[in-house]
């Protein structure tokens, strides 16, 4: 039987400048995302949509969810396959297509994980585990746009 997991958050709009949404330009797009016993995440719209560049936007949070899910699966699979990962960094990016009136969608996300391992003989395994990680990631499996994985393997000397 499948297990059900639930996630509860609190999202609060903090951009009321005093007149609410009286006009499109009358309010900030700032928000705070909270969860019990966790630090707040300060968010806003992308600056292209009148948001604050000093806060995370929903698009960045979506990309970070995909990248972190992939990384966590990769580390799990590395440990299960006796692949010693010494370092893991990623530089993920995403592309959206915006149409009229700010409507649009993500068309792709690209992960660029750089993984440092300590055994050159396991380089092929290190690359292969990225494919398996992608297949197992619940978050990546929940989207209909393409997710590309472009791994780089570094051997620690």
C-alpha positions as CSV (number, residue, x, y, z in Angstrom):
1,X,0.0,0.0,0.0
2,X,1.3,3.5,-0.9
3,X,2.3,5.8,1.9
4,X,0.8,9.3,1.9
5,X,3.0,12.2,3.0
6,X,1.6,15.7,3.5
7,X,3.4,19.0,3.7
8,X,2.0,22.0,5.5
9,X,3.2,25.6,4.9
10,X,2.1,29.1,5.6
11,X,2.1,31.6,2.8
12,X,1.6,35.2,3.7
13,X,1.5,38.1,1.3
14,X,3.4,41.0,2.8
15,X,3.2,43.5,0.0
16,X,0.2,45.7,0.9
17,X,1.5,49.3,0.7
18,X,-1.7,50.5,2.4
19,X,-4.2,50.5,-0.5
20,X,-4.2,46.7,-1.1
21,X,-4.6,45.8,-4.8
22,X,-6.4,49.0,-5.6
23,X,-4.3,49.2,-8.8
24,X,-1.8,46.8,-10.5
25,X,1.1,49.1,-9.5
26,X,-0.2,49.8,-6.0
27,X,1.2,46.7,-4.3
28,X,4.4,44.8,-3.8
29,X,4.7,41.2,-4.8
30,X,6.5,40.3,-1.5
31,X,5.5,37.2,0.5
32,X,6.8,35.0,3.3
33,X,6.8,31.2,3.2
34,X,6.9,29.6,6.6
35,X,6.8,26.2,8.2
36,X,6.9,25.1,11.8
37,X,10.4,25.1,13.3
38,X,12.0,26.3,10.1
39,X,13.4,29.6,8.9
40,X,11.2,31.8,6.7
41,X,11.8,32.1,3.0
42,X,11.3,35.6,1.8
43,X,9.8,35.6,-1.7
44,X,8.5,37.9,-4.4
45,X,7.7,37.8,-8.1
46,X,10.5,37.8,-10.6
47,X,11.7,41.4,-11.2
48,X,10.3,41.1,-14.8
49,X,6.9,40.8,-13.2
50,X,7.3,43.8,-10.8
51,X,9.0,41.7,-8.1
52,X,11.9,42.3,-5.7
53,X,15.3,41.1,-7.0
54,X,16.5,40.6,-3.4
55,X,14.0,37.8,-2.7
56,X,13.5,34.3,-4.1
57,X,10.8,34.0,-6.8
58,X,8.6,31.0,-7.4
59,X,10.5,30.1,-10.6
60,X,13.8,29.9,-8.6
61,X,12.1,27.8,-5.9
62,X,10.7,25.4,-8.5
63,X,14.2,24.9,-10.0
64,X,15.8,24.5,-6.6
65,X,13.2,21.8,-5.7
66,X,14.1,19.8,-8.8
67,X,17.9,20.2,-8.3
68,X,17.8,19.4,-4.6
69,X,15.6,16.3,-5.1
70,X,18.0,15.1,-7.8
71,X,21.0,15.6,-5.5
72,X,19.4,13.8,-2.5
73,X,18.6,10.8,-4.7
74,X,22.1,10.9,-6.2
75,X,23.8,10.9,-2.8
76,X,21.5,8.0,-1.6
77,X,22.3,5.9,-4.7
78,X,26.0,6.7,-4.4
79,X,26.1,5.4,-0.9
80,X,24.0,2.3,-1.8
81,X,26.5,1.6,-4.7
82,X,29.7,2.2,-2.7
83,X,30.5,5.3,-4.7
84,X,32.2,7.8,-2.4
85,X,31.1,11.3,-3.3
86,X,33.4,13.9,-1.8
87,X,31.6,17.0,-3.1
88,X,28.4,17.9,-5.0
89,X,27.6,21.2,-6.6
90,X,25.0,22.1,-9.1
91,X,24.2,25.2,-11.3
92,X,20.6,24.6,-12.3
93,X,18.7,26.8,-14.6
94,X,15.3,27.0,-16.1
95,X,13.6,28.6,-19.1
96,X,10.1,29.9,-19.2
97,X,8.1,31.0,-22.2
98,X,6.0,34.1,-21.5
99,X,3.1,35.0,-23.7
100,X,0.5,37.8,-23.5
101,X,-0.5,39.2,-20.1
102,X,2.3,37.4,-18.3
103,X,0.9,34.0,-19.0
104,X,3.3,31.2,-19.8
105,X,5.0,28.0,-18.7
106,X,8.3,26.4,-18.0
107,X,9.7,24.8,-21.2
108,X,12.8,23.2,-19.7
109,X,15.1,22.9,-16.7
110,X,18.8,22.0,-16.9
111,X,20.8,20.5,-14.0
112,X,24.6,20.8,-14.2
113,X,25.8,18.7,-11.3
114,X,29.5,18.6,-10.7
115,X,30.3,15.6,-8.6
116,X,33.7,14.9,-7.1
117,X,34.5,11.2,-6.4
118,X,37.6,9.6,-5.0
119,X,37.9,6.6,-7.4
120,X,38.5,7.1,-11.1
121,X,37.4,3.5,-11.9
122,X,33.9,4.5,-10.8
123,X,33.5,7.4,-13.3
124,X,31.0,5.5,-15.5
125,X,28.9,4.6,-12.4
126,X,29.0,8.2,-11.2
127,X,27.5,9.3,-14.6
128,X,25.0,6.4,-14.7
129,X,23.6,7.3,-11.2
130,X,22.4,10.6,-12.5
131,X,20.0,8.9,-14.9
132,X,18.6,6.7,-12.0
133,X,18.4,9.7,-9.7
134,X,16.3,11.6,-12.3
135,X,13.9,8.6,-12.7
136,X,13.4,8.3,-8.9
137,X,12.9,12.0,-8.1
138,X,9.3,12.6,-7.3
139,X,9.5,16.3,-8.0
140,X,11.0,15.8,-11.5
141,X,8.4,13.2,-12.3
142,X,5.6,15.7,-11.5
143,X,6.3,18.1,-14.4
144,X,5.5,17.9,-18.1
145,X,8.5,20.0,-19.3
146,X,11.9,18.6,-20.2
147,X,14.6,18.2,-17.5
148,X,18.1,17.9,-18.9
149,X,21.0,16.5,-16.8
150,X,24.5,17.5,-17.8
151,X,26.8,16.0,-15.2
152,X,30.5,16.6,-14.8
153,X,32.6,14.1,-12.8
154,X,35.8,15.3,-11.1
155,X,38.3,12.8,-9.6
156,X,39.8,13.9,-6.3
157,X,43.5,13.6,-6.3
